[in-house]
Amino acid sequence: MKYVDEFRDPARVRRVLDALWRETTRPWTVMEICGGQTHTIARFGIEDLVPPALTLVHGPGCPVCVTPLETIEAACRIAALPGVILCAFGDMLRVPGLDGDLLAARARGADVRVVTSPVDAVRLAAATPDREVVFYGVGFETTAPATATAALLARRLGLRNFSLLVAHVRVPPAMEMLLADPENRVQAFLAAGHVCTVEGLRDYPALAARFRVPIVVTGFEPLDLLLGLLAAVRQLSAGRHVVENPYDRVVAPDGNPTARAAVDAVYEVADRPWRGLGVVPRGGLALRSAYADLDARRRFPVDVGAVAEPAACRAADVLRGLIKPVACPEFGRACTPDHPLGAPMVSTEGACAAWFQHRRHREAPR
């Protein structure tokens, strides 16, 4: 398959690995920011192939994982209200709240439905005018255009029974917070290719210059990631810190202007709490005042109160790149995909889920 097979070609992978081993002459720590990248690294054993001096750190690039427990609990409580249909992507249904997850809420009688697009929720609202339809919008800049499109469509159709529970977050501010953390050990980033597909590269040059870190945009195939690591190591060795885009077959410098225009029309940048990081300044999106009537938190003001993370779960340290998943005492014991303590063990992009699926029987890497 074009753009897949050639990026898994063993001969090409070996050539890049040989170059990476030659040019990694001192210890470096590189963080891949996206959960999709983490799963590729775990699935193909890339951590076992790179030079011992090169440490790969998994970042908070899983939108399900960084959604705060308070928001998850709010979704469960809104779903339980009479007359409400709560729509969500499938990966949100098993993320635990205070009293179970959305699947448990559905088992107790809540009308929770899986959709593949926010527009499906708009269509459902149009077809069921006697019910309130809420779409639970979670994701990075990648999925924000779809929920913005749903808001624009609902407004155009004049729907009064459709709303959004918004939990969209922005990646560059979280990278900035990680770099400013006194415990930070990241020296270069592999930026999330799908985020850059929408947003382009505009936020990264200032970040690279301020913190003197190379930022390399990559895709999600093994060769993509190895080429990104090679570019990062070459920059680190040369003392350079610029933005590179080896993923230019997908990512244009200005991203997708049409998608960005939809997001800008519906949302404004806002401070947003991230699980594991706390409140990230300018780290998320909120509905503009012109779309405030679509805000499910205003329409259904459920009182969640103060929410504490499970004491046994070290998801916060995993999301900050401070520990590997296996360093959590509950990994693979009290915390498994069937009985998760935290979101990183549930999500298809979570680092804990990646390790459980692909690496739990291997010795923990250096």
N, C-alpha and C positions, 0 to 999 in steps of 0.2 A: 504494500500500500504506500502510495507516495507520501512522503513526509513522516512516515512511521518506520517502515522497514530500514531505510537508509540511516535512521537515527538509532537503530539497534544493531547495526552491522558490526560483528565482532572485530573485523580487521580495522575498521575506522576507530572503534573504541580502544583497541590496543595501541594504535599510533598516538592517540591523545593521552592515554595513560602513560606511555613511555615518556612523552614530553613532560607530563606533570611530575613524574618521578625525577627527571633530570633537573627540573627547574625549582623544585621545592627543596631549597637548601637550608632552611631554618624553620622553626615552628610557626605556624599560622593558624588562626581560628576564623572560620568562615561560617556565616549563618545563612541557610536557605530560609526565606521568609514565608514561603507558601506551603501549606499542607500537602498539596499535590506533588510538590517537589520532594517533600519528606517521604511520601509513600513510594515514589520511584526509587529514591536512595535506599530505602529499606527493602523493597521488593527485589531489586537487582544486586543487592549486596555491595553498593558502591563504597560504603565506609570501609569494607574489607579490602578494597582494591586500591584505594588512594595511598599515598606515602604516609608512613607513621607520623611524620611531623605535621601533617595536615589534619586538623580537628574540625569535624563538621558539627555544627550546633543547629538544633531544630528551633525555629522561631514560632511566633504566635499567629502564623498565617492560616488559621482555621477559623472561619467566621462562626461556626457553631460553637467551637471551644471558647471563644472569647466573649460570647454573649453572656451577660451577667446573670447570676442565679435569680436575681430579682425580676428580670425581664421574662425569664422562663416561667417563673411562678405566676407572673401577671398573665401570661398567655394561657396557662392552665386554668386560672380563675375566670378569665374572660370566656374561655371555651365552655365553662360550666354554667354560664348565665342562661336563663330561659330565652329561647328564640334566637340564639346565636349559632351560626355555623362558622367555625374557625378553620381556615385553609392554611396549609403550610407545605413546604417541601418535606419529603419523607425523612431526611436526616435530622429533623427537629423533633420527631415524635418520641424518641427514646432518650432524650437528654433529661436527666433527672432534675426535678424541682424539689420543693420542700416536702411535698406529699405525693411522690410519684411523678410520672411523666405524662405527656399528652396521650399516650396509649392507655395509661391507667385512667385518665380523665374520660376517655372515650368508653372504657369498660364500665365506668360509673354512670354513663348516659349522655355525656357531652357529644355534640355533633362535630367531630374533628375529621377533616377530609384531606387527603394528599392530593396536591395538584402539581403539575409539571411546569406551570407558568402562572404568574400573577394574573394574567389576562383571563385564565380559566376561572379565577375567583370572581372577576368582574362579570363574566358571562353567567356564572351561578347567581350572582346578585340580581342580574336582570331577569333571570328565569324564576326567582323566588322572591318577589317583592314583599312578601309578608314576613321574611326572615332578615336578620342582620347578618351580613357576611363580612368577616374580618380576615384579611390576609396578613399572615405573620411574616413580615419582610426582614429576613436575616441575610447578611452577606457583606462583602467588601464592595469596592467600586465596580466590581464585575457584574453584580446582580442588581445594583441600584438602578440602572437604566430600565430594567424590566418592570420594577415596581413603579418607577416614574411614569412609564407608559401606561400602566394600569390606572394610575391616578388621573392621567390626562384623559383616558378613555371613559372612566367613570364620570368625570366632569362633563365630557361631551355628551354622554348618554343621559345626563341629569339624574343619576342614581343617588338616592338618599339613604340607601341601606347598605352601602359599601364603605369600609374604612380600612386603615392600615395600622398594624402594630409594628412600628419602625424600629429596627435594630441594626441599621447599616453603619459600618465603620470604615474609616479611611486608613490606609496602610502607612503612608509616609510619616504622619505624626507619631505613630507607634514606634517606628524605627528611630525617630528622633529621641523619644523617651528612653528607649533601650540604650542608645548611645550615650545619653546623659547620665545614666545610672552609674553610681560609683562602683557597682559590682560588675559592670559590663566587661566582657572579654572578647567581644566580637571585633574583628579587624577588617572585615569585608562582608558585603552582602551579595547574595544572589536574589535579585528582585523578582517579584511575582509577575510572570509573563502575562497572565490573563488580566491582572489589574492594569498593567501598562497597555494592553490592547485597547482598553477604554480610555485611560487617562493620559497615555503617552508618557513622555519622559520629563515633563515640565517641572515636577516637584523634586527631582533627584539631584541635579547639579549643585544646588545650594547646600543640600544635605551632605553630599560628598566633600565639598570644599570646606564646610564648617567643621566637620569632624575628621576630615582627612582620611576617609574610608573609600575604597573602591566600591562601586555599585555596578553589578553586571546583570543585565536582564536575561533570563533564561526561559526556555520552554520546559517540557516535562518528560522528555525522553532521555535515556541514559547519556547519549552523546551530547544532548543539549546541556545537561548538568556538568558533564566533564569539561566541555568547552568553556562553560562559565567559570568553573574552578580554575582552569588553566589561565584564563584571562585575569581572574582576580589575583592569582599567585604572581603572574608576571608584573601586574601593577604593584603589588606589595613589595616585590623584590627590587623594583626600580624606584620605589618611593613615590609612586604616582597615585592619584586619587580622583579619578574621573568616572563618568558614566559611560559604559559600553553596552551595546545592544546586539549581541550575536543572534538574537531571536527576531531579526528584522524580516524574516519571512512572514511573520504575523504582526509584529508591533511596529507601528509607524511613529515617528517622533512626536506627532501631535495627537496620537491615539485615534479615537473615533469621534469626530466633531458632532455627529448627529446624536450619538448616545450621550455625550457630555451636555449637549443643549437640552435634552429631555431632563436630565438630572438637575441642571441649573434652574430650569423652569419650576420644578416641584420642590426641590430641597435647598436648604442653606447649610453651610458648615456650622457645626456646633461641638461643644465639649461633649464627650461621650464616655461612660464607664466601660472599661474592658475587663473581662475576667482575668485576673492575674496581674494586671497592670494598674488598676485603679482608674481614676478619671484621666483620660488623655485629652489635653487641650486641642481643640479643633480635630478631635479624633473620630468624629462621626457626622452623620447627616440628620437633620430634623426637617419636618415639613414646614414650608414657608407659611406665613400668616394667611395667604390667599387659599391655602389648602388645609387650614386648621380644622375645618369641619370633617375632614377625612381622618383625623387623628383618633385612633381607637382608645388611647389612654385618656383622652378628654371625653369621649363618648361613653366609655365604661370605666369610670374612676375607681377601680378596685384598689383596696388598701392592702398592700403586701407587707408594709412595715420593714423593719431592719432584718436583713437576711445575712446569715453567716455561712461561709463555705464549710463543707465537712472537714473536721479537724484532721482526719486521717488522710485526706487527699492532698497530694502535692502538685496538683495541676498548675498552680500559679508558678511554681519554680520551673516546671517543664515548659510552660508558655514563655517564660522569660529567658529560656535557654541556659538556665543555671545548672540543671541536672538532666541526665538522660531518663527516659521513662522507667528503666529498670532500677534506677536509684531510689524510686519510691518503694517503701516497704510493702505497700499493698498491691503493687503491680503483679498481675497474674495470680493473686491470692484472693483477697477480699474484693479486688477490682478486676473485672473481666468484661468483655463485650456483652455477656449475658447478664451480668450484675455490675454495672459500672458505678463507681463513686463520683466520677467527674466526666465532663463532656469530651475530653481528649480520648477517652476510651470508647466513645460512642460513634463519633463522627467518622465519615469515610475519609476525612482529611486530617483526623487527629493523630498526633505523634504517638500517643500510647496505643491506639488501635493499630497503627502501622507496625510498631515494635511487636505487639502481641501476635499479629498475623504473620509477620515475616522474620522476626529476629528472636523470639522469646526462647528458642532452644539453642541459641548461639551464645557464646561467651560475650559479655558486654565489651564493646570496643574501647580502645584507649581513650 
